[in-house]
Amino acid sequence: MKNYTATALISMLFILAFTHCKKPNIPIEIAAEDFHEAQDELTAVMVHDIFSPPVASRVYAYSNIAAYEILVQEEGNPHTTLTGALTNFKGISPIKDSLVNPKLAALMAYMGVGKNLIFSVDRIKDYMENLSIQWKEQNPEVYNASQQYAQQVVGEIKAWYDNDNYNQTRTFPKFYVDYDSPSRWQPTPPDYMDGIEPHWSKIRPFVLTSSSQFQPEPPPPFSMAPDSEFYKELMEVYQVVKEIQESESDDERQEIAKFWDCNPYVSTHKGHVMFALKKISPGAHWIGITKIVSRNTNADVHTTLAAYAKVSIALADGFISCWDEKYRSNLIRPETIINKVLDENWYPVLQTPPFPEYTSGHSVVSGAASVILTDFFGDNIPFDDDTELPYDLPIRSYRSFNHAAEEAAISRMYGGIHYRKAIDEGLEQGRNIGEFVSKKLGLQK
């Protein structure tokens, strides 16, 4: 009896010692802030890689859709799958393993898809590895199950985006520049770059039925007759920029132009030295606004990710629609014709982007994003926009998403890079896209 008791006691002590040394499984908590940080990280990589605005919008859309489709499966999420609403999207495999943490898998899938679509892969890997260390320590079983499922979804989303014509457009010829036509777009100083993404209209839309679904009315007929609509619009840009540049006091129009510049690649030449200033794209600016308002409203992770996904889709379709019109109308930029005909010493406030003028991309995507955000969060939602603080630009305040979109649109005239018609028609084009996307995605009944 004594020997049995001693043996049992030793066994109990061994079990207690082993239990004491083993780390408990701690639940892995993922909050809305984790997705805000992930959006910022992906944006920073795209700024570093100098992604054009259309290409950046594609990255946001697929990454956010992957995360969204995982998270809608979580119990208590009021949002529903986008299967059936997105072109050729057949959905993802459902979660079958009870160990999968939907929030964690969604975040992993977001970064996994993003990693596949950018150049600086190591930056994303380092970011995820730093997070993974703590997740593994907290709960290795949940981590492994979530990672395995996320990788499966990343592969399924890849199979979908591999058929959106992006890869094919990489092999298409450069845009032909007709230097003999006075109305046609020509490369602009200081770098005289080729037209960016001339075949973007061939990218498969996410919700639109075609790239030309919301084709705007054409720009005014090219004419240098003083009484023509085109000439009047040209002179408006010329005079507005002169007023801004000759102003002895700070001109708010210049502040607005610079705040909404969002040109991913601005080159500066000093003698024989050239250096680039990298900035966010206009789509990234609206992703930033989505983050601001999600934080301001204390949106939970479900609402936050739904907002990111649906804004991203509207931005992506906005660029497809806008680029369809840009390379159809192929209109000359103000800088080119003003320097040739009116004033060779005139220069815009902002560097002219390397693609045709009509319609204004900022106007289109701002109109589209503002509709989605209004339908999602409500009208007349004020916010302070600090998106441009990393680029040494002060905070600007807005009464509503529509107010911000209108300022973003008119900023292009203040910058000297767009005519009035491109701004007004672009804003209308974008709002039409936003309304259509909103209805298709269930934001409007």
C-alpha positions as a LaTeX table, in Angstrom:
\begin{tabular}{lrrr}
\hline
Residue & $x$ (\AA) & $y$ (\AA) & $z$ (\AA) \\
\hline
Met1 & 0.00 & 0.00 & 0.00 \\
Lys2 & 2.80 & 2.35 & 0.86 \\
Asn3 & 4.60 & 1.58 & $-2.43$ \\
Tyr4 & 1.39 & 2.24 & $-4.40$ \\
Thr5 & 0.82 & 5.55 & $-2.66$ \\
Ala6 & 4.39 & 6.66 & $-3.27$ \\
Thr7 & 4.15 & 5.75 & $-6.95$ \\
Ala8 & 0.85 & 7.59 & $-7.35$ \\
Leu9 & 2.27 & 10.64 & $-5.61$ \\
Ile10 & 5.31 & 10.72 & $-7.92$ \\
Ser11 & 3.02 & 10.42 & $-10.96$ \\
Met12 & 0.85 & 13.29 & $-9.76$ \\
Leu13 & 3.85 & 15.50 & $-9.16$ \\
Phe14 & 5.16 & 14.73 & $-12.67$ \\
Ile15 & 1.82 & 15.61 & $-14.24$ \\
Leu16 & 1.58 & 18.85 & $-12.27$ \\
Ala17 & 5.10 & 19.83 & $-13.23$ \\
Phe18 & 4.44 & 19.12 & $-16.92$ \\
Thr19 & 1.15 & 21.03 & $-16.84$ \\
His20 & 2.83 & 23.98 & $-15.16$ \\
Cys21 & 5.53 & 24.15 & $-17.86$ \\
Lys22 & 3.16 & 23.86 & $-20.83$ \\
Lys23 & 1.92 & 27.22 & $-22.13$ \\
Pro24 & $-1.86$ & 27.60 & $-22.24$ \\
Asn25 & $-3.58$ & 28.22 & $-25.57$ \\
Ile26 & $-4.55$ & 31.89 & $-25.61$ \\
Pro27 & $-7.28$ & 32.99 & $-28.06$ \\
Ile28 & $-5.87$ & 35.00 & $-30.98$ \\
Glu29 & $-7.70$ & 38.32 & $-31.00$ \\
Ile30 & $-7.91$ & 40.23 & $-34.30$ \\
Ala31 & $-9.55$ & 43.67 & $-34.28$ \\
Ala32 & $-10.45$ & 46.32 & $-36.83$ \\
Glu33 & $-7.17$ & 48.09 & $-36.06$ \\
Asp34 & $-5.24$ & 45.09 & $-37.36$ \\
Phe35 & $-6.89$ & 45.54 & $-40.75$ \\
His36 & $-6.21$ & 49.28 & $-40.70$ \\
Glu37 & $-2.53$ & 48.55 & $-40.14$ \\
Ala38 & $-2.52$ & 45.94 & $-42.90$ \\
Gln39 & $-4.04$ & 48.42 & $-45.36$ \\
Asp40 & $-1.34$ & 50.94 & $-44.41$ \\
Glu41 & 1.38 & 48.34 & $-44.89$ \\
Leu42 & 0.17 & 47.34 & $-48.35$ \\
Thr43 & $-0.18$ & 51.00 & $-49.31$ \\
Ala44 & 3.39 & 51.71 & $-48.18$ \\
Val45 & 4.70 & 48.86 & $-50.33$ \\
Met46 & 2.80 & 50.10 & $-53.38$ \\
Val47 & 4.16 & 53.60 & $-52.84$ \\
His48 & 7.65 & 52.12 & $-52.68$ \\
Asp49 & 7.04 & 50.07 & $-55.83$ \\
Ile50 & 5.51 & 53.12 & $-57.64$ \\
Phe51 & 2.29 & 51.42 & $-58.69$ \\
Ser52 & 0.15 & 53.39 & $-61.12$ \\
Pro53 & $-3.33$ & 54.34 & $-59.88$ \\
Pro54 & $-5.20$ & 51.70 & $-61.94$ \\
Val55 & $-2.83$ & 48.89 & $-60.94$ \\
Ala56 & $-2.97$ & 49.89 & $-57.26$ \\
Ser57 & $-6.77$ & 49.75 & $-57.34$ \\
Arg58 & $-6.63$ & 46.16 & $-58.60$ \\
Val59 & $-4.39$ & 45.16 & $-55.68$ \\
Tyr60 & $-6.74$ & 46.70 & $-53.10$ \\
Ala61 & $-9.79$ & 45.08 & $-54.65$ \\
Tyr62 & $-8.58$ & 41.47 & $-54.79$ \\
Ser63 & $-6.88$ & 41.63 & $-51.39$ \\
Asn64 & $-9.94$ & 43.03 & $-49.65$ \\
Ile65 & $-12.34$ & 40.67 & $-51.40$ \\
Ala66 & $-10.30$ & 37.67 & $-50.23$ \\
Ala67 & $-10.43$ & 38.86 & $-46.62$ \\
Tyr68 & $-14.09$ & 39.84 & $-46.81$ \\
Glu69 & $-15.22$ & 36.48 & $-48.21$ \\
Ile70 & $-13.56$ & 34.64 & $-45.33$ \\
Leu71 & $-14.95$ & 36.91 & $-42.65$ \\
Val72 & $-18.57$ & 36.81 & $-43.86$ \\
Gln73 & $-18.58$ & 33.17 & $-42.73$ \\
Glu74 & $-18.07$ & 34.14 & $-39.10$ \\
Glu75 & $-21.12$ & 33.77 & $-36.92$ \\
Gly76 & $-22.70$ & 37.14 & $-36.19$ \\
Asn77 & $-21.39$ & 38.88 & $-39.29$ \\
Pro78 & $-24.37$ & 40.79 & $-40.78$ \\
His79 & $-22.79$ & 41.05 & $-44.22$ \\
Thr80 & $-23.20$ & 38.48 & $-46.98$ \\
Thr81 & $-21.02$ & 36.91 & $-49.63$ \\
Leu82 & $-20.27$ & 38.74 & $-52.88$ \\
Thr83 & $-20.61$ & 35.51 & $-54.84$ \\
Gly84 & $-22.99$ & 36.23 & $-57.70$ \\
Ala85 & $-22.42$ & 39.98 & $-57.53$ \\
Leu86 & $-18.87$ & 39.97 & $-58.93$ \\
Thr87 & $-18.05$ & 39.01 & $-62.50$ \\
Asn88 & $-17.02$ & 35.35 & $-62.87$ \\
Phe89 & $-16.53$ & 35.02 & $-59.12$ \\
Lys90 & $-17.66$ & 31.57 & $-57.95$ \\
Gly91 & $-16.84$ & 32.11 & $-54.32$ \\
Ile92 & $-14.31$ & 30.45 & $-52.04$ \\
Ser93 & $-14.26$ & 27.13 & $-50.25$ \\
Pro94 & $-16.12$ & 27.25 & $-46.93$ \\
Ile95 & $-14.41$ & 26.91 & $-43.57$ \\
Lys96 & $-14.57$ & 23.26 & $-42.49$ \\
Asp97 & $-12.03$ & 23.11 & $-39.68$ \\
Ser98 & $-13.43$ & 24.38 & $-36.38$ \\
Leu99 & $-9.96$ & 25.51 & $-35.36$ \\
Val100 & $-9.89$ & 28.19 & $-38.07$ \\
Asn101 & $-10.15$ & 31.71 & $-36.68$ \\
Pro102 & $-12.03$ & 33.62 & $-39.44$ \\
Lys103 & $-10.60$ & 37.01 & $-38.50$ \\
Leu104 & $-7.05$ & 35.70 & $-38.43$ \\
Ala105 & $-7.50$ & 33.81 & $-41.71$ \\
Ala106 & $-9.01$ & 36.91 & $-43.31$ \\
Leu107 & $-6.02$ & 39.03 & $-42.32$ \\
Met108 & $-3.63$ & 36.37 & $-43.58$ \\
Ala109 & $-5.48$ & 36.11 & $-46.89$ \\
Tyr110 & $-5.47$ & 39.89 & $-47.31$ \\
Met111 & $-1.71$ & 40.02 & $-46.99$ \\
Gly112 & $-1.24$ & 36.82 & $-48.97$ \\
Val113 & $-3.11$ & 38.10 & $-52.01$ \\
Gly114 & $-1.41$ & 41.48 & $-51.68$ \\
Lys115 & 2.01 & 39.81 & $-51.54$ \\
Asn116 & 1.29 & 38.00 & $-54.81$ \\
Leu117 & 0.38 & 41.26 & $-56.57$ \\
Ile118 & 3.25 & 43.53 & $-55.56$ \\
Phe119 & 6.98 & 43.60 & $-56.31$ \\
Ser120 & 8.65 & 44.09 & $-52.92$ \\
Val121 & 7.60 & 40.71 & $-51.59$ \\
Asp122 & 10.17 & 40.68 & $-48.78$ \\
Arg123 & 8.59 & 43.71 & $-47.14$ \\
Ile124 & 5.25 & 41.93 & $-46.84$ \\
Lys125 & 6.94 & 38.73 & $-45.69$ \\
Asp126 & 8.80 & 40.55 & $-42.93$ \\
Tyr127 & 5.61 & 42.24 & $-41.78$ \\
Met128 & 3.68 & 38.96 & $-41.63$ \\
Glu129 & 6.51 & 37.02 & $-40.00$ \\
Asn130 & 6.71 & 39.54 & $-37.16$ \\
Leu131 & 2.99 & 39.11 & $-36.53$ \\
Ser132 & 3.12 & 35.33 & $-36.94$ \\
Ile133 & 5.60 & 34.91 & $-34.10$ \\
Gln134 & 3.13 & 36.17 & $-31.51$ \\
Trp135 & 0.19 & 34.31 & $-33.10$ \\
Lys136 & 2.07 & 31.00 & $-33.01$ \\
Glu137 & 2.96 & 31.51 & $-29.37$ \\
Gln138 & $-0.62$ & 32.33 & $-28.43$ \\
Asn139 & $-2.24$ & 29.32 & $-30.07$ \\
Pro140 & $-0.23$ & 27.19 & $-32.53$ \\
Glu141 & $-3.14$ & 24.93 & $-33.46$ \\
Val142 & $-5.43$ & 27.81 & $-34.37$ \\
Tyr143 & $-2.60$ & 29.57 & $-36.14$ \\
Asn144 & $-1.74$ & 26.56 & $-38.30$ \\
Ala145 & $-5.36$ & 25.83 & $-39.20$ \\
Ser146 & $-6.05$ & 29.47 & $-40.05$ \\
Gln147 & $-2.89$ & 29.79 & $-42.12$ \\
Gln148 & $-3.66$ & 26.63 & $-44.09$ \\
Tyr149 & $-7.18$ & 27.84 & $-44.89$ \\
Ala150 & $-5.96$ & 31.35 & $-45.78$ \\
Gln151 & $-3.44$ & 29.90 & $-48.23$ \\
Gln152 & $-6.20$ & 27.87 & $-49.85$ \\
Val153 & $-8.29$ & 31.02 & $-50.34$ \\
Val154 & $-5.30$ & 32.94 & $-51.69$ \\
Gly155 & $-4.95$ & 30.26 & $-54.34$ \\
Glu156 & $-8.64$ & 30.42 & $-55.23$ \\
Ile157 & $-8.58$ & 34.21 & $-55.55$ \\
Lys158 & $-5.45$ & 33.90 & $-57.70$ \\
Ala159 & $-7.23$ & 31.54 & $-60.06$ \\
Trp160 & $-9.94$ & 34.19 & $-60.39$ \\
Tyr161 & $-7.68$ & 37.19 & $-61.00$ \\
Asp162 & $-5.42$ & 35.28 & $-63.37$ \\
Asn163 & $-8.29$ & 35.45 & $-65.87$ \\
Asp164 & $-9.03$ & 39.19 & $-65.67$ \\
Asn165 & $-6.81$ & 40.00 & $-68.72$ \\
Tyr166 & $-4.16$ & 41.80 & $-66.67$ \\
Asn167 & $-1.38$ & 39.44 & $-67.70$ \\
Gln168 & $-2.40$ & 39.67 & $-71.34$ \\
Thr169 & $-2.33$ & 43.47 & $-71.32$ \\
Arg170 & 1.32 & 43.36 & $-70.20$ \\
Thr171 & 2.19 & 42.12 & $-73.70$ \\
Phe172 & 0.08 & 44.60 & $-75.71$ \\
Pro173 & 1.83 & 47.34 & $-77.71$ \\
Lys174 & 2.48 & 50.82 & $-76.32$ \\
Phe175 & 0.02 & 53.56 & $-77.08$ \\
Tyr176 & 0.54 & 55.21 & $-80.45$ \\
Val177 & 1.11 & 58.95 & $-80.14$ \\
Asp178 & $-0.27$ & 61.01 & $-83.00$ \\
Tyr179 & 2.00 & 64.04 & $-82.96$ \\
Asp180 & 0.43 & 65.46 & $-86.13$ \\
Ser181 & $-3.01$ & 65.96 & $-84.62$ \\
Pro182 & $-3.37$ & 69.17 & $-82.56$ \\
Ser183 & $-6.09$ & 67.65 & $-80.36$ \\
Arg184 & $-4.40$ & 64.35 & $-79.46$ \\
Trp185 & $-2.54$ & 63.64 & $-76.24$ \\
Gln186 & 1.23 & 63.91 & $-76.26$ \\
Pro187 & 3.80 & 63.02 & $-73.55$ \\
Thr188 & 4.40 & 65.90 & $-71.16$ \\
Pro189 & 7.44 & 67.32 & $-69.36$ \\
Pro190 & 9.66 & 66.81 & $-67.53$ \\
Asp191 & 10.01 & 63.10 & $-68.37$ \\
Tyr192 & 7.82 & 62.75 & $-71.47$ \\
Met193 & 6.70 & 59.31 & $-70.33$ \\
Asp194 & 4.65 & 56.93 & $-72.46$ \\
Gly195 & 0.93 & 56.78 & $-71.77$ \\
Ile196 & 0.27 & 54.63 & $-68.69$ \\
Glu197 & $-1.97$ & 51.58 & $-69.03$ \\
Pro198 & $-3.48$ & 52.30 & $-72.48$ \\
His199 & $-5.21$ & 48.90 & $-72.44$ \\
Trp200 & $-6.72$ & 49.09 & $-68.96$ \\
Ser201 & $-10.24$ & 49.13 & $-70.41$ \\
Lys202 & $-9.67$ & 45.48 & $-71.33$ \\
Ile203 & $-9.34$ & 44.48 & $-67.67$ \\
Arg204 & $-12.39$ & 42.53 & $-66.51$ \\
Pro205 & $-14.63$ & 44.78 & $-64.39$ \\
Phe206 & $-15.72$ & 43.64 & $-60.94$ \\
Val207 & $-19.34$ & 44.76 & $-61.13$ \\
Leu208 & $-19.78$ & 46.83 & $-64.30$ \\
Thr209 & $-21.16$ & 44.99 & $-67.30$ \\
Ser210 & $-18.42$ & 46.52 & $-69.48$ \\
Ser211 & $-15.74$ & 49.19 & $-69.33$ \\
Ser212 & $-17.94$ & 51.48 & $-71.47$ \\
Gln213 & $-21.15$ & 51.03 & $-69.45$ \\
Phe214 & $-21.03$ & 54.58 & $-68.10$ \\
Gln215 & $-19.33$ & 56.22 & $-71.05$ \\
Pro216 & $-19.58$ & 60.00 & $-70.57$ \\
Glu217 & $-20.54$ & 62.40 & $-73.29$ \\
Pro218 & $-17.52$ & 63.42 & $-75.39$ \\
Pro219 & $-15.38$ & 66.47 & $-74.56$ \\
Pro220 & $-15.98$ & 69.73 & $-76.42$ \\
Pro221 & $-14.76$ & 69.60 & $-80.02$ \\
Phe222 & $-11.19$ & 70.79 & $-80.28$ \\
Ser223 & $-11.07$ & 74.37 & $-81.52$ \\
Met224 & $-8.82$ & 77.35 & $-80.95$ \\
Ala225 & $-11.56$ & 79.75 & $-82.00$ \\
Pro226 & $-11.97$ & 82.25 & $-79.14$ \\
Asp227 & $-15.73$ & 81.69 & $-78.97$ \\
Ser228 & $-15.50$ & 77.87 & $-78.85$ \\
Glu229 & $-16.25$ & 75.91 & $-75.67$ \\
Phe230 & $-12.88$ & 74.17 & $-75.80$ \\
Tyr231 & $-10.93$ & 77.44 & $-76.05$ \\
Lys232 & $-12.90$ & 78.94 & $-73.15$ \\
Glu233 & $-12.10$ & 75.93 & $-70.99$ \\
Leu234 & $-8.45$ & 76.12 & $-71.98$ \\
Met235 & $-8.28$ & 79.79 & $-71.02$ \\
Glu236 & $-9.98$ & 79.06 & $-67.70$ \\
Val237 & $-7.18$ & 76.67 & $-66.75$ \\
Tyr238 & $-4.56$ & 79.13 & $-67.99$ \\
Gln239 & $-5.96$ & 82.04 & $-65.97$ \\
Val240 & $-6.68$ & 80.08 & $-62.79$ \\
Val241 & $-3.12$ & 78.77 & $-62.59$ \\
Lys242 & $-1.66$ & 82.23 & $-63.29$ \\
Glu243 & $-3.76$ & 83.69 & $-60.48$ \\
Ile244 & $-2.60$ & 81.00 & $-58.07$ \\
Gln245 & 1.06 & 81.37 & $-58.97$ \\
Glu246 & 0.97 & 85.18 & $-58.90$ \\
Ser247 & $-0.89$ & 85.38 & $-55.60$ \\
Glu248 & 1.13 & 87.25 & $-53.01$ \\
Ser249 & $-0.68$ & 85.58 & $-50.13$ \\
Asp250 & $-1.30$ & 81.90 & $-49.55$ \\
Asp251 & $-3.91$ & 80.71 & $-52.01$ \\
Glu252 & $-6.15$ & 77.91 & $-50.72$ \\
Arg253 & $-6.58$ & 76.66 & $-54.27$ \\
Gln254 & $-2.91$ & 75.75 & $-54.31$ \\
Glu255 & $-3.27$ & 73.95 & $-50.97$ \\
Ile256 & $-6.21$ & 71.98 & $-52.37$ \\
Ala257 & $-4.31$ & 71.07 & $-55.52$ \\
Lys258 & $-1.32$ & 69.77 & $-53.57$ \\
Phe259 & $-3.45$ & 67.94 & $-51.00$ \\
Trp260 & $-5.14$ & 65.91 & $-53.73$ \\
Asp261 & $-2.11$ & 65.54 & $-55.98$ \\
Cys262 & $-1.78$ & 61.80 & $-55.28$ \\
Asn263 & 0.66 & 61.31 & $-58.15$ \\
Pro264 & 2.64 & 58.12 & $-57.36$ \\
Tyr265 & 5.68 & 59.39 & $-59.24$ \\
Val266 & 6.65 & 63.05 & $-59.32$ \\
Ser267 & 10.11 & 63.65 & $-60.77$ \\
Thr268 & 12.25 & 66.65 & $-59.91$ \\
His269 & 15.12 & 67.78 & $-62.12$ \\
Lys270 & 18.01 & 69.92 & $-60.84$ \\
Gly271 & 20.66 & 70.29 & $-63.47$ \\
His272 & 21.72 & 66.80 & $-64.47$ \\
Val273 & 20.28 & 65.26 & $-61.31$ \\
Met274 & 16.80 & 63.75 & $-61.23$ \\
Phe275 & 15.06 & 62.34 & $-58.16$ \\
Ala276 & 11.54 & 61.05 & $-57.61$ \\
Leu277 & 9.03 & 61.94 & $-54.93$ \\
Lys278 & 6.81 & 58.93 & $-54.24$ \\
Lys279 & 3.23 & 59.49 & $-53.15$ \\
Ile280 & 0.03 & 57.53 & $-52.68$ \\
Ser281 & $-2.44$ & 57.03 & $-55.52$ \\
Pro282 & $-5.93$ & 58.62 & $-55.51$ \\
Gly283 & $-7.38$ & 55.22 & $-54.69$ \\
Ala284 & $-5.07$ & 54.94 & $-51.69$ \\
His285 & $-6.31$ & 58.35 & $-50.51$ \\
Trp286 & $-9.90$ & 57.06 & $-50.45$ \\
Ile287 & $-8.78$ & 53.87 & $-48.72$ \\
Gly288 & $-7.26$ & 56.22 & $-46.15$ \\
Ile289 & $-10.56$ & 58.08 & $-45.79$ \\
Thr290 & $-12.32$ & 54.74 & $-45.27$ \\
Lys291 & $-9.89$ & 54.02 & $-42.43$ \\
Ile292 & $-10.49$ & 57.43 & $-40.84$ \\
Val293 & $-14.26$ & 57.09 & $-40.83$ \\
Ser294 & $-14.17$ & 53.47 & $-39.66$ \\
Arg295 & $-12.12$ & 54.59 & $-36.69$ \\
Asn296 & $-14.26$ & 57.66 & $-36.03$ \\
Thr297 & $-17.42$ & 55.55 & $-35.93$ \\
Asn298 & $-15.81$ & 52.78 & $-33.86$ \\
Ala299 & $-16.78$ & 50.32 & $-36.58$ \\
Asp300 & $-16.25$ & 46.69 & $-35.64$ \\
Val301 & $-14.08$ & 44.39 & $-37.71$ \\
His302 & $-17.03$ & 43.13 & $-39.81$ \\
Thr303 & $-18.14$ & 46.62 & $-40.79$ \\
Thr304 & $-14.58$ & 47.82 & $-41.32$ \\
Leu305 & $-13.66$ & 45.04 & $-43.73$ \\
Ala306 & $-16.97$ & 45.34 & $-45.60$ \\
Ala307 & $-16.31$ & 49.05 & $-46.11$ \\
Tyr308 & $-12.79$ & 48.41 & $-47.39$ \\
Ala309 & $-13.96$ & 45.72 & $-49.79$ \\
Lys310 & $-16.84$ & 47.67 & $-51.30$ \\
Val311 & $-14.91$ & 50.93 & $-51.62$ \\
Ser312 & $-12.07$ & 49.00 & $-53.28$ \\
Ile313 & $-14.43$ & 47.47 & $-55.82$ \\
Ala314 & $-15.87$ & 50.88 & $-56.70$ \\
Leu315 & $-12.38$ & 52.33 & $-57.09$ \\
Ala316 & $-11.26$ & 49.48 & $-59.34$ \\
Asp317 & $-14.29$ & 49.71 & $-61.61$ \\
Gly318 & $-13.94$ & 53.50 & $-61.62$ \\
Phe319 & $-10.43$ & 53.28 & $-63.05$ \\
Ile320 & $-11.51$ & 50.75 & $-65.67$ \\
Ser321 & $-14.33$ & 53.03 & $-66.79$ \\
Cys322 & $-12.21$ & 56.18 & $-66.71$ \\
Trp323 & $-9.31$ & 54.67 & $-68.64$ \\
Asp324 & $-11.76$ & 53.41 & $-71.25$ \\
Glu325 & $-12.71$ & 57.01 & $-71.96$ \\
Lys326 & $-9.20$ & 58.45 & $-71.65$ \\
Tyr327 & $-7.79$ & 56.43 & $-74.52$ \\
Arg328 & $-10.93$ & 56.77 & $-76.61$ \\
Ser329 & $-11.17$ & 60.59 & $-76.55$ \\
Asn330 & $-7.34$ & 60.83 & $-76.34$ \\
Leu331 & $-7.50$ & 64.54 & $-75.53$ \\
Ile332 & $-4.47$ & 66.80 & $-75.26$ \\
Arg333 & $-3.46$ & 68.13 & $-71.84$ \\
Pro334 & $-3.61$ & 71.88 & $-71.04$ \\
Glu335 & 0.14 & 72.12 & $-70.51$ \\
Thr336 & 0.94 & 70.88 & $-74.02$ \\
Ile337 & $-1.29$ & 73.25 & $-75.93$ \\
Ile338 & $-0.72$ & 76.27 & $-73.69$ \\
Asn339 & 3.06 & 75.97 & $-74.14$ \\
Lys340 & 2.69 & 75.58 & $-77.89$ \\
Val341 & 0.12 & 78.28 & $-78.58$ \\
Leu342 & $-0.37$ & 80.66 & $-75.66$ \\
Asp343 & 2.62 & 80.90 & $-73.35$ \\
Glu344 & 5.79 & 78.83 & $-73.54$ \\
Asn345 & 6.72 & 79.87 & $-69.98$ \\
Trp346 & 3.44 & 78.69 & $-68.41$ \\
Tyr347 & 3.64 & 75.63 & $-66.18$ \\
Pro348 & 1.01 & 73.86 & $-64.07$ \\
Val349 & 0.89 & 73.81 & $-60.28$ \\
Leu350 & 1.11 & 70.01 & $-60.37$ \\
Gln351 & 3.14 & 67.74 & $-62.61$ \\
Thr352 & 0.93 & 66.54 & $-65.47$ \\
Pro353 & 0.30 & 62.76 & $-65.19$ \\
Pro354 & 1.31 & 60.64 & $-68.20$ \\
Phe355 & $-2.00$ & 59.76 & $-69.85$ \\
Pro356 & $-4.77$ & 61.54 & $-71.82$ \\
Glu357 & $-6.86$ & 64.26 & $-70.21$ \\
Tyr358 & $-10.54$ & 63.25 & $-70.46$ \\
Thr359 & $-12.11$ & 62.37 & $-68.05$ \\
Ser360 & $-10.42$ & 63.23 & $-64.76$ \\
Gly361 & $-9.43$ & 60.07 & $-62.91$ \\
His362 & $-9.59$ & 61.81 & $-59.53$ \\
Ser363 & $-13.11$ & 62.97 & $-60.31$ \\
Val364 & $-14.31$ & 59.53 & $-61.37$ \\
Val365 & $-12.92$ & 57.50 & $-58.47$ \\
Ser366 & $-13.76$ & 60.19 & $-55.90$ \\
Gly367 & $-17.34$ & 60.27 & $-57.13$ \\
Ala368 & $-17.58$ & 56.48 & $-56.99$ \\
Ala369 & $-15.99$ & 56.10 & $-53.55$ \\
Ser370 & $-18.04$ & 58.94 & $-52.04$ \\
Val371 & $-21.29$ & 57.21 & $-53.03$ \\
Ile372 & $-20.23$ & 53.91 & $-51.45$ \\
Leu373 & $-19.11$ & 55.58 & $-48.22$ \\
Thr374 & $-22.28$ & 57.66 & $-48.03$ \\
Asp375 & $-24.48$ & 54.60 & $-48.50$ \\
Phe376 & $-22.37$ & 52.70 & $-45.98$ \\
Phe377 & $-21.89$ & 55.22 & $-43.17$ \\
Gly378 & $-24.51$ & 57.86 & $-43.94$ \\
Asp379 & $-24.72$ & 61.34 & $-45.45$ \\
Asn380 & $-23.21$ & 64.46 & $-43.94$ \\
Ile381 & $-20.59$ & 62.58 & $-41.95$ \\
Pro382 & $-17.86$ & 65.12 & $-41.11$ \\
Phe383 & $-14.26$ & 64.02 & $-40.86$ \\
Asp384 & $-10.73$ & 65.38 & $-40.67$ \\
Asp385 & $-8.58$ & 63.98 & $-43.45$ \\
Asp386 & $-5.01$ & 63.35 & $-42.26$ \\
Thr387 & $-4.14$ & 60.99 & $-45.12$ \\
Glu388 & $-1.47$ & 63.29 & $-46.50$ \\
Leu389 & 0.36 & 63.98 & $-43.24$ \\
Pro390 & 3.20 & 61.57 & $-44.18$ \\
Tyr391 & 3.83 & 63.84 & $-47.18$ \\
Asp392 & 4.03 & 66.99 & $-45.06$ \\
Leu393 & 0.59 & 68.25 & $-46.02$ \\
Pro394 & $-1.78$ & 69.56 & $-43.34$ \\
Ile395 & $-5.10$ & 68.04 & $-42.30$ \\
Arg396 & $-8.16$ & 69.18 & $-44.23$ \\
Ser397 & $-11.72$ & 68.96 & $-42.91$ \\
Tyr398 & $-14.86$ & 67.95 & $-44.81$ \\
Arg399 & $-18.57$ & 68.11 & $-44.12$ \\
Ser400 & $-19.29$ & 64.91 & $-46.00$ \\
Phe401 & $-17.87$ & 62.39 & $-48.44$ \\
Asn402 & $-19.51$ & 64.29 & $-51.26$ \\
His403 & $-17.80$ & 67.50 & $-50.13$ \\
Ala404 & $-14.43$ & 65.74 & $-50.23$ \\
Ala405 & $-15.15$ & 64.29 & $-53.69$ \\
Glu406 & $-16.07$ & 67.68 & $-55.10$ \\
Glu407 & $-12.88$ & 69.22 & $-53.73$ \\
Ala408 & $-10.80$ & 66.35 & $-55.09$ \\
Ala409 & $-12.36$ & 66.92 & $-58.51$ \\
Ile410 & $-11.87$ & 70.69 & $-58.72$ \\
Ser411 & $-8.31$ & 70.28 & $-57.38$ \\
Arg412 & $-7.34$ & 69.06 & $-60.84$ \\
Met413 & $-8.16$ & 72.42 & $-62.40$ \\
Tyr414 & $-6.32$ & 74.24 & $-59.63$ \\
Gly415 & $-3.38$ & 72.00 & $-60.42$ \\
Gly416 & $-3.53$ & 73.00 & $-64.09$ \\
Ile417 & $-3.91$ & 69.49 & $-65.43$ \\
His418 & $-7.62$ & 69.21 & $-66.33$ \\
Tyr419 & $-10.31$ & 71.21 & $-68.08$ \\
Arg420 & $-13.69$ & 71.94 & $-66.51$ \\
Lys421 & $-15.57$ & 69.39 & $-68.62$ \\
Ala422 & $-13.28$ & 66.53 & $-67.56$ \\
Ile423 & $-13.94$ & 67.41 & $-63.93$ \\
Asp424 & $-17.71$ & 67.78 & $-64.10$ \\
Glu425 & $-18.31$ & 64.82 & $-66.38$ \\
Gly426 & $-15.80$ & 62.72 & $-64.47$ \\
Leu427 & $-17.57$ & 63.36 & $-61.17$ \\
Glu428 & $-20.90$ & 62.42 & $-62.73$ \\
Gln429 & $-19.37$ & 59.33 & $-64.32$ \\
Gly430 & $-17.99$ & 58.26 & $-60.96$ \\
Arg431 & $-21.26$ & 58.83 & $-59.12$ \\
Asn432 & $-23.09$ & 56.72 & $-61.68$ \\
Ile433 & $-20.56$ & 53.95 & $-61.17$ \\
Gly434 & $-20.89$ & 54.27 & $-57.41$ \\
Glu435 & $-24.68$ & 54.03 & $-57.56$ \\
Phe436 & $-24.51$ & 50.94 & $-59.75$ \\
Val437 & $-21.89$ & 49.22 & $-57.60$ \\
Ser438 & $-23.79$ & 50.11 & $-54.43$ \\
Lys439 & $-26.97$ & 48.47 & $-55.68$ \\
Lys440 & $-25.16$ & 45.38 & $-56.93$ \\
Leu441 & $-23.37$ & 44.93 & $-53.61$ \\
Gly442 & $-26.51$ & 45.34 & $-51.53$ \\
Leu443 & $-25.93$ & 48.78 & $-50.07$ \\
Gln444 & $-29.06$ & 50.11 & $-51.76$ \\
Lys445 & $-32.33$ & 48.23 & $-51.94$ \\
\hline
\end{tabular}
